[in-house]
Amino acid sequence: MAEPRARRDLHPGAWWVWALGLAVAATRTYDVLLLGLVIGVASLVVLARRPVAPWAMSFRLYLGLGALVIVIRVLFGVVFGASSTGTVILDLPEVPLPSWADGVRVLGPITSDTLQRSFAAGLQLAALIICVGAANSLANPRRLLKSLPAALYEVGAAVVVAMTLFPQLAESVGRVRRARRLRGDASRNVRALRSIVIPVMEDALDRSMQLAASMDARGYGRKGAADPRTSRLTGALLVGGLLGVCVGAYATADLTAPRILAAPMLAAGFAVAGIGFWLSGRKVGQTRYRPDPWRGWEWFTALCGVAVAVTFFLDFALSPVTLTGLVVAALPALLTPEPTSPYAALRSAAATRTAAGMAA
């Protein structure tokens, strides 16, 4: 009988590259079926490769947040997106507005086109949220912070709080619900919701701040000495590069903008910001204790995410090309090693003690 594949936790950066590739694919289409398949692929990989850890339970919160986003987007479409095209489903009276609000409509006839566009836009945003949630559920946030490049160490505390707040939120929800059950409080009304939300938010933020403080006490985010001229140059490069990225991204989305402000500005912004990050990282002296390896399976997982993004750039409609990209994106659920179990060491220690006892 063949030996089972050894369990191993993949590098958290590989899962983030995979999830961001899936998110890029979601931004390329408004096809409801394709967006549903993107969400399905993300859910499949999370269910297959999610480790046994409290922070990995946050994926259901992202699913709920995605559903809420869809509902809100449809409501906004009904209230502000009335259209005269398509089959009228509900004929609501239009609210008269003053002349300075020309072009804005409130209520009015609700058509099938309005609902379809609103649902597709909400589903796209929900897919982006769920892809980020998949990365947070698959990648250990603390190991990811340990693997961040040196250029981000200057904003270490902010990065720690931002990256760990939502995973800590999922853990806090479970802890508060268990405490309420132990006290015999099983109510589910609005007052019970208020008694859950405030302790959960406070506990999640406190735990994230404690992690940031502990990492700061260990020197995370500290930088070496640098002359003022270098610091000003680094800041100018970072701000200028990020502004160039913003202008390039807007021009890419707006087809009426000059094309010189699209891809060329985007590439120039990334290049300038990259130089700024490189100069910023040179000021940080760091050591790595037991760094996470980046091996073949990490390359495979990251390339699966890149592949699905490339296929959606080639064709953003339902076609064999996009379906092939989604199949490739789902391969990590079947081929990558399973994550390590926190109970494996306990079982191994128990087996060792049992064998020692039998030998004695």
N, C-alpha and C positions, 0 to 999 in steps of 0.2 A: 504494500500500500504506500502511495506517495506521501511524503512528509507534508504537513500543512504549511502554508506560507507563513513566514515569521511576521508577527505583528510589528508595526512601526508607525510612529507619528510622522506624517509628512511635514516638511518645512511650512510654516504658516504663510510665508510669502507666495508659495506655489498655489495655495487655495485662493489667495486674494487675486493673483493674476488670472486664474481660471474664472473666478466670479466676475471680475471686471470685464473679461472678454465676453461673458454671457450678458452682462449689463450693456455693453456696447452694441451687441446684437439686438437687444430690446429697443434701443434708441433708434434703430434703423427702419423700423416697421410699425405700422398701425394695424396690421392684420391681426384680428382677434385670435384666430386659430394659432398663428405663429407665437403670439405673446403667451397664449395658454400653454403651448409646448415649452417655451422658455421657462415658465414657472414650474411646469412639470419636471423638466430636467433638473432644475435647481433642487426641487423637493426630493427627487429620487436620489441624487448624490448625497444630500444631507441625511436622509434616512439610512443610506447604506454605509456612510463613512463618518457619521457623527460620533465623537468619542463619548465615553461615559463620564460626564463632568457637568456641574451645575450650570456653567455659562453656556454649554451646548444646548440647553433647553430653551434658549431665547428664540428659536426659529418660529415657534407658534405665535409669539408676539409680533413678529414681522408679518406673518400671514394675516393676523387680525388687523394690523396697521394697514396692510395693502387693501384689504376689503373695505376698511373705513375710507381710504382715499378714493376708491372707486365710487362709493356712495356719495361722498362730498362732491366729486367731480361731476357726477350725473345731476345732482341738485343744482350746482352752479350752471350747468348747461340748460336746465329747465328754466331757471330764473333769468339768466342773462343771455342765453344763446338761442332765443327763438328764431326760427327760420321759416321762410315762405316756400321752401322746396321740400318735396317728399310728402308722404301721406300724413294728414293731420290725425294725430291720435287723441289729443286733448286740446280743445279750443278754449284757452284762458283769456280773460280780458287783459289788454295791454295797459300798463300803468303809464299815464301821460307824464312826460318829463319836460323841463324847461328847454329853451332853445339852445343854451350853452352845452347841453348834454346831447347834442345831435349825434346820431350814430350809435347811441346806447339804447338798448331795448330791455325793458323789464317785463317779464312774463310775455303773454301773447300766445299764438298757436304753437303747440308742441308737436313737432313732426317726427317721423321715424328717423330722418337724417340727423336731427339734433341729438336724439338719444343714442344713435349709433356712434356719432363722432365723440360725444361726451364719454360714452362707455369705453371706446377704444383709447382715448387719451388717458382716462383714469386707469385702465388696465396696463398701459405702458408705464405709467409712474409706479403702479403697484409692482410691476415686474422688476423695476430698478430697485425698489426697496427690498424686495424678496431676494434679489441677487446679493445685495449687501448683507442681508440677514444670513444668507447661506455662508458667506465668507466668515461672518462673526461666529457662526455655530460650528464651523469646521476648523478654524484656526484659533489656537490658544492665544488670547490677547496678550498675556504676559510674555510668552515666547516671541510673539510678533514685535512687541516693544523692545525686547532684547536684541532683535535682529534689525532694528531700524538703522538707516545710515547715519553717520556722524553729523551730517548737516542738519538733522532734525533734533539734535540733542539740546539746542538752545531753547526750544519750545517744548522740552520734555514733559513738564508738568501738565501743560494743556493737552498734549497728545495723549498722555496717560488717562486723563479724565474723559476725553472724547472717545477713546477707543474702548474703555472698559465700562462706561456708564450703562449702556444697554445690556451687555451680558450680566453685569451686576444687578440690573433691574429684574431680569428673569430669575436670578437666584433669590433676590429679596422677596419676590412674589410668592415663591414656594415656601420660604421661611415664615412669612407673615400668615399665610393660609394655614400652615401647620400649627402655628401658635394659636390662631383663632379656634381651630378644631379642638385643641387640647383644653381650651377654656370653655368649650361647649357652645361656642357662638357659631351657629350655622346659618344665620340670616343672610338674605341675598337682596335686600332692598337698597334704596338710594343711600340711606344712612350707613349701611354696611359698606357700600362702595367708598364712601368718604373716609370711613375708618381704615380702609385698606390702602387707598391711594397715597395719603399723606405719609404714613410710616414707610411704605415701599419706596417712594421717591427720596425721602430723607435718608433711609438706610443705604440705598444704592449710591447716592451722591457722597455720603460719608465714607463708604468703603472705597470708592474711587479716589477720594481725596487722601485717605490713609495710604493707599498704594502710591499715589504721587509723592506724598511726604516721605515715605520710606525709601523710594527710589532717589529722591533728592538728597536724603541723608547719606546715601551710598555714593554720591557724586554724579548721579545721572543728570545731564543737562549742564554740567559745569564746563566752562571753556577756558582755554589757556590765554596767556597774555597776547594782546594784539594791539598794534598802534592805531590811533584814531583814523588815520587815512585809509587803512585797510578795512576797518569796520564800516566807514562811510561808503567805500566802493562796493563792499559786499551788499549792504542794504540797498544801494541804488540799483545794482544788478538784479537783485531779487524782486524789488518792486517793479522795475521796468519790464523784466521778463514776464511776471505775472499779469501786468497790464496788457502786454502783447498777446499773451495767451487768451485773455478775456476778449480782446478785440477780434482776434482770429476766430475764436469760437462763435462769436456773434455773427461775424461776416460769413462764416461757413453755413450757419443756419438761415441767414437772410440772403436769399438768392438775388435780391435787388442791389446788394452792396457791391462795390468794386471788388473784382477777383483778386487784386493785389493785396487786399486786406484779409483774404481768407487763408488759404494754405500757406503762402509765403510768410504772412505775419504770424500764423500759428507756429510754424517751424522756427522762425526767428525768436519768438517768445520763449519756446521751450529751450532753445540753445542758450539764450542769455540767462534764463533762470537756472539752467543746469550749471553754467559757469559760476553763478552766485552761490548755489548750493555746494559746489566743490570747494570754493574758497572758504565758505563758512565751515565746512567739515574739517578743513586743515587746521583750524584753531582748537580742535577737540582732541585730546589724548585719551584713548580708551583701550581697555583690555576686554577680552571676551572669555568668560568662564563657560566651558562646555558648549561651544557654539553649535547650533543646529546644522547638520550637514545638508548640502544640496546635491542630490544624486540623480540617478536616472529616472526614478519615479517622479521626482519634483519637476524635471524637464518635461516628462510626459504629461503631467497634469497641467502645467503652464501652457504647453503647446496646444493642448485640447481647447483651452480658453481662447488662445490666439486664433486657432483655426475657425471656431464658430464666428468670431468677430469678422474675419476675412471673408467668409462665405456670405455673410449678410451685407458686406460692402459690395460684393460682386452681384448679388441679387437679393432684394429685400421683399420679394413676393413669395408665396407658397410654391416652391419648386423643388426638384431633386437636389439642387445645390444647397439650399437652406436646410432641407431635411437631413442631408448628409452632415452638415455642420452640427446640427443638434444631436445626431447620433454620436458623432465624435465627442461632443461635450459631455455626453452621458457615460462615456467609457470609464472615467475614474471610479464610477460606482461599482464596476465589475472587476477591473483589472488591478487597481492600486491595492497595496497592503491594507489590511484592517488596522484601525488604531489600537494602540495598546490599552489594556484594561487595567484600572487601578487595583483590581483584585487579584491580578496575576501574581504579583510579588507576595501577597498574603497566602495565596494557595501554594506557591513554591516553598515559602517558609514553613507552612504547615506540613507539607509533604516531607520536607527535610527533617522536621522534628519527629514525624511519625516513623520515618526510616531509621533515625537514630535510636528511637525508643525500642523499635523491634530488634535492632542489632544488639542493644544492651540486654 
